[in-house]
Amino acid sequence: MLIGMFHIRKDPNKVSRAYLYSTIARHEGHDFFYFTAKGVDFEKKEILGKHYSNGRWVTKRFPFPDVVINAANQNTPFQEETEDRLKTLLPFTSHPVGTKANVYRKILAGEKYKAHVIPYKVLTAGEEIFAFLDEQGKTVLKPVRGHHGEDVIGVEKKGKYLVHIGRKKLHFRKQKLLKFVENLMKKRPMLVQKFIECRLKTGEPYDFRLHLQKNREGKWTATAIFPRIGSKERLITNLSQGSQMVELASFLRREFGDEGPKIGKQLEEFALGFVEHFESLYPHRFDELAIDVGLDKDRHIWIYEVNWRPGHVFIEVQTAKNAIDYALYLAENKEKHEKTEIEGN
């Protein structure tokens, strides 16, 4: 089997997963190469790519692969056109879920997990935040399309308006808050969402990352479930903003005592049940998804986000093995996969 990894960086040495994928594929008896859009020749059905040999990446021509691991968003019109053409010819492992608002709408329409969607509103005018604050109390303002916790801001009404930006807490009057929100909306679409209080006994905010992947049989498995703990001064718990990832069992034991194992089981059952349902809402299949969730005081699970290309910090070897396994499953079941995609559309 020939596996291709489609990326935007010229040098695979700068993409840590490329080496892992290559090593695992070779260990399982399969060929692997790395390529970018510039290397694709549609007329000859060949790709100028790189494979790992004797400690270095060597350039070589390959036939079109049996499956493509599309590990990065293509940025330029040429890259996107190349990707679109390849998708009509070859199975790709990854597919997007859409914006946060699109994800929430799909879950609500799917009914089964709508009780886990945090109340939200996509803002069409800055002043809409005031009615939402009156209704929901403490809120979170964030981009409809964003990542790594960028521009995630807490807002609550305490006489004036208390605005949480990173570690800062600022007091705004109504007009200043309105102007602030309108300036954010000029940069990109924003939504406002009810704030879910999810904090440790010691006061730090935390959430859970539920990381799921397909295995060699094309079935969903829970690759990892881990808590992420932020600092007391911060509103969010994204690892890129200084939060720490901790081991699940010890965390649950420390925070919930004898109830810990029960909550761990609740999280895993929710993750596997939700991801099966969520995938059914789309016309294509996913290879991996990460669900960020919080627990309120009643132990109810709330969905913060669903990520289709999640970060692999600290679990790269495990996720790489699953990525190769699912790519092989997809290649071996190409005809079945194509039939499913056509029927879904």
N, C-alpha and C positions, 0 to 999 in steps of 0.2 A: 504494500500500500504506500502511496506517495502523499505526504501531507505538506501543504504549503502554508506558511505564515505570512499574511499580508499586513504590511505596516507602512508608516510614513517616514520613518528614520532610515537613512541610507546605511548606517553602520549598526549591524546587529549586536555589536559589543556594548552598545548603549541601551540595549533592551534586555534586561536580565532574564525575562521569561524565554527568550529565543534559545538560549543555551540549555535551559531546563527542558524545554519541549524537544529539542534535538536529542538530548541525552536519553530521555525517556522513550522517545520513538525508536531510537536505535536499539535500546535495551530490549524492546518488544519485537524487534525484527522488522522495522519499517523505516522507510526513507523520509527525510525531512529537509525542507529548504526554506529560506527566508527571502522575501522579495518585496519590492515596492512597485508602484504603478508604472514607472518608467521602464521596468524590465519586461512588461507584458507585450507579446507580439500575437495579435489575434489572427493574422493571416496564416502564420506558421503553427499556431497553437503551441507556442513555446514561451517560456519565461526565463529571462536571465536573472538568476538568483544566486544565493550563497548557501553552501552547506558546510557543516563543521567537520573538519578532518585534521587529525594530527595536531590538535591544539590551536587551530586558527580557522577563520571563515574563508572559504575558497569559492571564487566566482565560477559558475558553470551554467550551461543551458539545460533546462528541464522541460519535459512535456507538461501540459496542464495537469495539475495534481488531482487526486481523487476527492479531496476535500480541502477547504480553505479555513484556517483559523484567522478570522478577521479581528485582530487585536487592537485596532486603533481607528479613530474617526478620520476618514480622508478629508482633507481640508480644501484643496483647490478644485476648480471645475474639472480639470483634466483627471485628477485623482478620483473624483466622484463619478465621472463618466466611466472610467476604467472599472471601478467597483460595480457599477450598475450593469455593465456588459458581462462581467465575470459571473455575477449572480444569476444571470439567465443560463449560464453554461455549467456552473459548478455549485455543489452544496456549500453554504457558508454556515459556520457554527453559531454566530451571534446575530441578534436582531434587536433593534431599539424598542424601548417600552413607551417612549414619548415623554412629554413634559410632566411635571408633578401634577398639574391640573388634569391632564389627560388620564394619568394613572388613577387619580381619585375618582374621576367621572366613570371610568370603566368599572372600578370596584363597586361604586354605588349602583351602577346599572346591573351588575352581576348579582346584586342582592345578598348573596350568602355571607359576605364579610363586610357589609356596609356599616355594621355597628362598630367596626374598628377604624373607620375613617374619621379623622379629627375634623370637627366643623371648620369650614374655610370659606373664603370668598376671593375670587380673582378680582382685583381692583380695576375698575374702569375710570374712576375719579378718586383723587386723593382724599376727599372729604368722606368717602365711604368708610374709612377706617374708624371714624367716630361712632357711627351707629353700631359697628361690629364690637368696638370696645365696650359700649354700653350694654350690649347683649352678652358678651362672653367674658368680660373682665380682662385679665392679663392675656396678651396676645403675642404672636410671633409674626413678624413681617419678613418675607423671603422671596427671592426670585422664582418665577414660574419655571424657569430653566436655569439651573445652576448646579454647582458641585463644591465639595470641600467646605461647606458651610459659609460660602461667600455671601456677604450682605444679609446674613441672618440676624435680625434685630428684634429685641424684645421691647414691647410697649405696654405700659399699664397706666391707669389713671390714679394718681395719688395727689389730689388737689390740683396740681399742674399735671403734666404728663412725664412719667419717668421712662427714659429711653435707654436700653441696654445695648451698647455697641462694643463688642469684644469685652474687655475688662472695664470699660468706662460706663459710668451711669450719669446721664445728663438730664436736667430738668428743662422741659420745653413748655412754653405757653401754646395755646391751641393754634395760633397762626403760624408759629415757627414750626410746629410739628407738621402742619399741612404743607408748608413749603418744602420741608425735608422729605416728606413722602412723595410729593410731586416731582422733586428732583431725582429721586430713585426711579420713579416710573418713566422718566425721560430716558434713562439708561437702558431699561429693560422692563418687561411686564412683571408685575409683582402680585403676590397674593398675601392675604392676612389669614391667620389660623389661630384657633384657640391654643393657649399655652397649656401643656400637660405637665403637672408637677411630678417629676420623677427624680427624687434625690435620695442620697444615702442618709443613714442615721446621723452622719457627721456633716451633712449639708451639701456635699458635692453633687452636681448633676450627673446622671448616668443614663445610658440607654443600652440596648442589646443589638448587636449585628447578627442577623441570621443569614449565614452564607450557604447557599444551596447550589449543587451542580448535578448534571446528569452523569450517570456512570456508563460502564461498558455495555450495559443492556438498554441504555436510553431511559433509565428510571431516575427519578429525583432522589438525591441523598443529601443529608445535612452534613456538609463538609466541616463546618465549624459554627458554634454559637458562642459568642463571647461578649462580656460586658465591656463598655467603654466609659471611663470615668473622667470627667472634666474638673477644672478648678472651681472653687466656690465663686470666684469672680465672674466666671463665664456662664453664658446661657446654654451653649451647645457643647457637644462632646466629640466633635470630629477629630480623628487622630492627627490630621494635618494641622490642627490648631492647638496642639499640645496636650491632648487627652492621652490617657494610657489605657492599653488593653490588658485585661486581667483574666486569669483562669476561672472558668465558669463555676465548677463545683465548690471551690473555696469561697468564691464571692457569694454564692447562694447560701452557703452554710453560715457565713459571717453575718449576712444581712437578714436572712429569714429563718435561721435556726433549723428546727425539724421540718419546717415547711419547704426548705430549699429544694430537695429532690422532686417534690410535687410541682414546684414552679418550673424546674428544669424540664420536666416531662411536658408540662403545659406549653412551654416555648417550642419544644421540638415538634409536638403534635400540631401546633398552630402553624409552624413553618412549613411542614410537609403538606398539610391540608390546604393552606393558602396558596402555595406555589402551584399545586395541581389545578386549583380553581382559576387562579390568575392566568395561567397559560391558556386555559380554555377560552379566555376572553379575546384572544388574538388569533389572526389567521396563520401565524407562523409559530414554530417551536423555538424555545429558548435553550441555551446550553447551561447558563448559570444566572442566578439572580441573588441579590442581597437585599434583605428587608431590614430596615432600621425601625425598631419599635421601642415604645416606652410602656412602663407599668404605672398605673395610677394607684392611689391609696386602697382602692378596692380590688387590686390585682387584675384589672381589666387591661387587655393589650390594645395599644393604640399604634397605628401605622404612621410613622413619620415619612418614610420614603421607600420606594422600590427602585433599586439600581440594577441596570442590565450589564454594566461593565465595571464591577466593583473593584476597589483596590485589593491587593493581595498581601498587605503588610504582615510579615511574620508567618504566613501560611503558604508561601509561594510553591514549595515543593509539593505539598498536598494538592493544591489547586492545579498545578501543572500536570500531575498524573491524571487527574480527573478530566482535564481539558483534552489530553491526548486520547484517553479512553473513549470519550464521547465523539471526538472527531472520527475515530475508527468505526464506531457504531454508525455514524452518519454516512460514511463512505460505503460501508457494507450494505446499508439499507437505503441507498440512493433512490431507487425507483419508488419504494414505499414513501420515502420522504417527499419526493416531487409530487406524488399523487395527493398526499395530505395537504401540501401547500396549495395546489390547484383547487382542491375541494374547499379549502378554507377561504379562498378568494371568491 
